[in-house]
Amino acid sequence: MNAAGKLSAYGAVLALVAGGGWAVGTAVGPLSAAPASSSHDGMPGGEPTGHGDAHSGTVAETDLPGGLASSRGGYTLAPTGTTRQAGTTEPFSFRVLGPDGRAVTNFDVEHDKQMHLVLVRRDTAGFQHLHPQMAADGTWTTPLDLPEAGSYRVFADFTPTGGAATTLGTDISAGGYFEPRSFAPSRVSEVDGYQVRLDGELVAGQSSPLQLTVSKDGRPVTDLQPYLSAYGHLVALRGGDLAYLHVHPDGAPGDGRTAPGPRIDFVAEVPTAGTYRLFLDFQHDGVVRTAEFAVDTSSAAPAVDQRGHTGH
C-alpha cells in the first residue's frame, strides 16, 4: 500500500506504557492515522458501525480503535480455547463469526494474506506476527509459542469479502508466575546484528512523518526484500489499553520510486501524548526480523504557524 500516511490496521504506531501496561487499561481517546483509503481498526475507511448515544455517554463504535473488543461491526472473534501451557508450542484455533452467527469462510487478501494474527503479552513483550491457515469450515489454526507465563492479547486483522476491514482482539493466558517488564524510551533497536534507527516525532493530533533506517555492521542495508507487499510494516500499541494500529510505508516495491532501503518512510497520527511501543517487521537475506522501540510523546508539541494556529 502506498501514498503517504496510508494506513492498514492489520496488522502501526501506538503502544504500552512502560511498566504497568500489563494490566488492562482504559482507552484514552481514539487512535487515528494519516488519511488512508483503508483501515483495519475502525478509523477512516473502517467498518461503518453503530452510533453512540449522546445522552447515555456511550462512545460511537467508529470512534474506538481496533483490537479493543472481540465483537464489532457484526463480527466476533471466537477462539476454541483461551488457556495455554507456557514454554510449549501448541496449535491455536479460532473462528470469525459473522452477523448471522455462522463462521465466515470468505475473506479478501490483504497484503498477501487473508488473515493477519498479531500476539503480544500485555506488557508488550513477546511480539509475534503470524499467518494462520483456514479450514473449509472457517476454523483458523496456527502454531503458537508462548515461552513465558502471562496474559497475552491476540489481534485478528482481516477483511471479510463484501465487508469492511476489521481488527478484533481477545485475551489468552499462559499459567505460571511472571514479572511484567518495563521498556525505557528507545529509538535504536538491535536485532540479529542489524541496527534500526527511528527518526521523527509523534505529535498528538497531527500527521507525523517517521523514518526508520536499517543498517548492519555499520553499513546501510540497501537491498531490503519485500515482505507482505512492502519493505516494512509498523505496528503500534497504545499505552494502557493495547489499542492496535498498523501503518504501511509510503511507497511499495516495484513502484519505480521506492528504494529497498536503507530508509523506510511512514506517516502516522496519534491522538494523545504518552508512551507508545512500536514494532517494525522487515526482511533481509530471506529472514523476517522485528525491531522494537518505545517512544514517549509527552514532550513533543504540534507545530504552530505564523498565525498562531496549531498544525493538523
C-alpha positions in Angstrom: 0.0 0.0 0.0 1.4 3.4 -0.9 0.8 7.1 -0.6 2.0 9.0 2.5 0.0 8.1 5.5 -1.7 5.0 4.1 -2.9 3.1 7.0 -3.9 -0.5 7.3 -4.6 -1.8 10.7 -3.6 -5.5 10.2 -1.9 -5.7 11.4 1.2 0.9 13.1 2.2 3.4 15.6 0.9 3.0 19.1 2.0 1.4 22.5 2.0 0.3 26.0 3.0 2.5 29.0 6.3 1.2 30.2 6.0 -0.7 33.5 2.4 -1.2 34.3 0.8 -1.6 30.9 0.4 -5.4 31.5 -2.9 -4.6 33.3 -5.9 -3.8 31.1 -6.1 -0.1 30.8 -8.8 2.4 29.9 -9.0 3.9 26.5 -7.6 7.4 26.4 -9.1 8.6 23.1 -9.4 7.2 19.6 -6.4 6.3 17.6 -6.1 7.7 14.2 -3.7 7.8 11.3 -2.9 10.0 8.3 -5.7 10.0 5.7 -6.0 6.5 4.3 -8.1 4.6 1.8 -8.4 1.6 4.2 -8.2 0.9 7.9 -8.4 -2.2 9.9 -9.2 -0.6 13.1 -12.4 1.4 12.7 -10.5 4.6 11.7 -11.3 6.4 8.4 -12.1 3.7 5.9 -13.0 1.3 8.6 -16.3 -0.5 9.1 -19.4 1.6 9.4 -20.9 0.7 12.8 -23.4 1.9 15.4 -23.7 5.4 16.7 -23.0 6.5 20.2 -25.8 7.8 22.5 -25.1 11.4 23.4 -27.4 11.1 26.4 -26.0 7.9 27.8 -22.4 9.0 27.2 -21.5 5.8 25.3 -18.9 6.2 22.6 -19.6 5.6 19.0 -18.2 2.3 17.8 -16.5 4.0 14.9 -14.6 6.2 17.4 -13.0 3.2 19.1 -9.6 1.9 18.0 -9.2 -1.6 16.7 -8.4 -4.6 18.8 -10.1 -3.4 22.0 -13.2 -5.6 21.5 -13.8 -9.2 20.5 -17.0 -8.3 18.8 -17.5 -5.4 16.5 -19.5 -4.4 13.3 -21.4 -7.7 13.5 -18.3 -9.8 13.6 -17.0 -11.8 16.6 -13.6 -13.4 17.3 -14.3 -16.9 18.8 -11.2 -18.8 20.0 -11.5 -22.5 20.7 -9.5 -22.1 23.9 -8.0 -19.3 25.9 -5.5 -21.0 28.2 -2.1 -22.3 27.2 0.9 -24.0 28.7 3.8 -21.7 29.0 7.1 -22.9 27.4 5.4 -25.1 24.8 4.2 -24.7 21.2 0.6 -25.6 20.7 -2.0 -25.1 18.0 -4.2 -22.0 18.5 -7.5 -22.1 16.7 -10.3 -19.6 16.3 -13.2 -18.7 14.0 -14.7 -15.4 12.9 -18.4 -15.4 13.3 -20.5 -13.2 11.0 -23.7 -11.2 11.7 -25.7 -14.4 11.2 -23.7 -16.2 13.9 -22.0 -18.6 11.4 -18.3 -18.9 10.7 -17.1 -16.6 8.0 -15.3 -18.5 5.2 -14.7 -15.8 2.6 -12.0 -13.2 3.2 -10.2 -10.8 0.9 -6.4 -11.0 0.5 -4.8 -8.0 2.2 -1.0 -7.7 1.9 -0.7 -11.2 0.5 -2.7 -12.9 3.3 -6.4 -13.4 4.2 -5.7 -13.2 7.9 -3.0 -11.5 10.0 -2.7 -12.5 13.6 -0.6 -10.4 16.0 0.1 -11.6 19.5 1.8 -9.7 22.4 1.9 -10.1 26.1 0.1 -7.3 28.0 3.4 -5.8 29.0 4.2 -5.7 25.2 6.9 -8.4 25.5 6.9 -11.4 23.1 5.6 -9.7 20.0 4.6 -12.1 17.1 3.1 -11.6 13.7 1.5 -14.8 12.4 -0.5 -16.1 9.4 -2.8 -18.9 10.3 -4.4 -21.3 7.8 -8.2 -21.7 7.4 -10.0 -25.0 7.1 -13.1 -25.4 5.0 -15.4 -24.8 8.0 -13.9 -21.4 8.7 -11.6 -22.5 11.5 -8.2 -20.8 11.5 -5.2 -22.5 13.1 -1.5 -21.6 13.7 1.2 -23.0 16.0 1.6 -20.6 18.9 4.7 -20.4 21.1 4.3 -18.8 24.5 7.7 -19.1 26.0 6.7 -17.3 29.2 3.7 -17.1 31.5 1.4 -14.2 31.4 -1.7 -12.7 29.9 -1.5 -12.2 26.1 -3.5 -10.2 23.7 -4.4 -11.7 20.3 -5.4 -9.4 17.4 -7.1 -10.8 14.3 -6.8 -8.4 11.3 -9.0 -9.3 8.3 -11.4 -8.1 5.7 -14.5 -10.3 5.1 -15.5 -10.4 1.5 -18.1 -7.8 0.9 -17.4 -6.2 4.3 -15.0 -3.7 5.8 -11.5 -4.2 7.2 -11.8 -5.2 10.8 -9.5 -5.8 13.8 -10.8 -7.8 16.7 -8.9 -8.8 19.9 -9.1 -11.4 22.7 -7.0 -12.4 25.6 -5.4 -15.8 26.2 -3.4 -16.8 29.3 -0.3 -19.0 29.9 -0.3 -20.1 33.5 2.6 -19.5 35.9 4.4 -16.8 37.7 5.7 -13.8 35.8 7.0 -10.3 36.4 5.9 -7.6 34.0 8.6 -5.9 32.0 9.1 -2.2 31.5 10.6 -0.6 28.4 12.5 2.6 28.6 12.2 5.1 25.7 14.4 3.9 22.9 15.0 5.0 19.3 17.6 2.4 18.2 16.9 -1.3 18.1 19.5 -4.1 17.8 18.3 -7.4 16.3 20.4 -10.2 14.9 23.3 -7.9 14.1 21.1 -5.3 12.5 20.6 -1.7 13.8 17.4 0.1 13.1 17.1 3.8 13.9 13.8 5.7 14.4 13.7 9.4 13.5 10.8 11.8 13.6 8.4 12.9 16.3 5.0 11.5 17.1 2.9 14.6 17.8 -0.6 14.1 19.1 -3.4 15.2 16.8 -1.4 15.7 13.6 0.2 13.7 10.9 3.8 12.8 11.9 6.4 11.6 9.4 8.6 8.8 10.7 11.8 7.4 9.2 13.2 4.0 10.0 16.8 3.3 8.8 18.2 -0.2 8.6 22.0 -0.9 8.8 24.2 -3.9 9.5 27.7 -3.8 10.9 27.6 0.0 10.4 26.7 -0.2 6.8 23.3 0.9 5.3 21.1 -2.0 4.1 20.1 -1.1 0.5 18.6 -4.4 -0.6 15.7 -5.0 1.8 13.3 -7.6 0.4 9.5 -7.3 0.1 7.6 -8.8 2.9 3.8 -8.9 2.5 4.0 -6.4 -0.4 6.0 -3.8 1.5 9.6 -3.1 2.7 8.4 -2.8 6.2 5.3 -3.0 8.5 4.9 -0.9 11.6 2.6 -2.0 14.4 2.0 0.2 17.4 0.2 -0.4 20.7 -1.1 2.4 22.8 -0.2 2.7 26.4 -2.6 1.3 28.9 -5.2 -0.4 26.6 -3.2 -2.0 23.8 -5.2 -0.3 21.1 -3.9 -1.6 17.8 -2.8 0.3 14.7 -0.8 -0.8 11.7 0.8 1.7 9.4 2.2 0.7 6.0 5.0 2.7 4.4 5.0 5.5 1.8 5.6 3.6 -1.4 5.8 0.0 -2.4 8.3 -2.4 -4.0 8.3 -2.1 -7.8 6.5 1.2 -8.0 9.5 2.8 -9.6 10.2 5.3 -6.9 10.6 3.4 -3.6 14.2 2.3 -2.8 14.7 -1.0 -1.0 16.3 0.7 2.0 18.1 1.8 4.0 15.2 4.1 4.9 11.5 3.2 5.2 9.2 6.2 5.5 5.8 6.2 7.3 3.3 8.8 8.3 1.1 8.2 11.4 -1.1 10.2 13.8 -1.6 9.6 17.5 -4.4 11.2 19.4 -2.8 11.9 22.8 0.6 12.4 24.4 2.0 9.4 26.1 4.3 6.4 25.6 4.0 4.1 22.6 5.5 0.8 21.7 6.5 0.3 18.0 7.3 -2.9 16.2 8.9 -2.9 12.7 8.9 -6.1 10.6 11.4 -6.1 7.8 13.0 -8.8 5.6 16.6 -9.2 4.6 18.5 -12.3 3.4 15.3 -14.2 3.4 14.6 -13.7 7.1 11.9 -11.5 8.7 13.1 -9.7 11.8 11.3 -7.4 14.2 12.8 -4.1 15.6 11.2 -2.8 18.7 11.0 0.8 20.0 9.4 2.7 22.9 8.6 6.4 22.2 7.5 9.0 24.8 5.5 11.8 23.1 4.8 13.9 26.1 7.5 16.4 25.2 6.5 16.7 21.6 4.4 19.7 20.7 2.4 20.4 17.5 3.8 22.9 15.0 2.4 26.4 15.1 2.1 28.6 12.0 2.8 32.3 11.9 -0.9 33.0 12.7 -0.7 31.0 15.9 -2.7 28.1 14.6 -1.8 24.5 15.5 -1.0 22.4 12.5 -3.0 19.3 11.8 
